[in-house]
């Protein structure tokens, strides 16, 4: 490597990773390296721009912690998260949507059906669903990881007035694959505007910070591909301008007013009527093409 030139630098850098023992990791690293080098060549990247990019990434790292990932937000707003979701989607299964920056590992396990309303203000709603395979057979060993924002639009990580486990849980479905979650109606909210993703990028581009109202779900079952997805309120005004490109037509669900006194009593909802969102969550088998 005594004579690294403009013509030789990319291949030399790529070859330096030939020793990576994992074939897939080697492919990812070498392909990314070549794409980044090609980008720098195409735009004729200057030293000032290169240093500015590194400084931006440092700021993204500085504001991130165990409960908030500005890197995830960056991936979301440039459409990379949704691209990976779309690449992973399998025919006949529920499409994926973005994980977002506010998922926290270790939500409490609660009994199904579950009531998350507690002291939260907001409109009570009932989320009812069923987890099945692509042939419509229930998956009784499935589990859900659920989280959402509060009535003020904030997740608990951004609101010191909310308890750590507010409006989030894990649960196991019934033998028929069913689940019920009593919660509040999610509201539209702005992505964080106190970090570099907003101040240094989206705001300058004139982008909207708004996300339509949604619930987050991670659905898992042995032998099946894990589903990371969202469920969107069909009446939300921001469905066509989601800041993170997460809306899929199949994930937009309406609320219906239903009369179910037993469910209302069981889940602690006042009266005999409630707003209900229904959804079928369909998982593809591991290795399905």
Helices and strands as residue ranges (DSSP letters): H 9-15, H 23-43, H 47-63, H 70-77, H 80-88, E 114-115, E 124-133, E 143-147, G 156-158, E 168-172, E 178-184, E 189-190, H 196-197, I 198-202, H 203-205, E 210-211, E 214-220, E 227-233, G 239-241, G 249-251, E 252-253, E 256-259, H 261-266, E 273-283
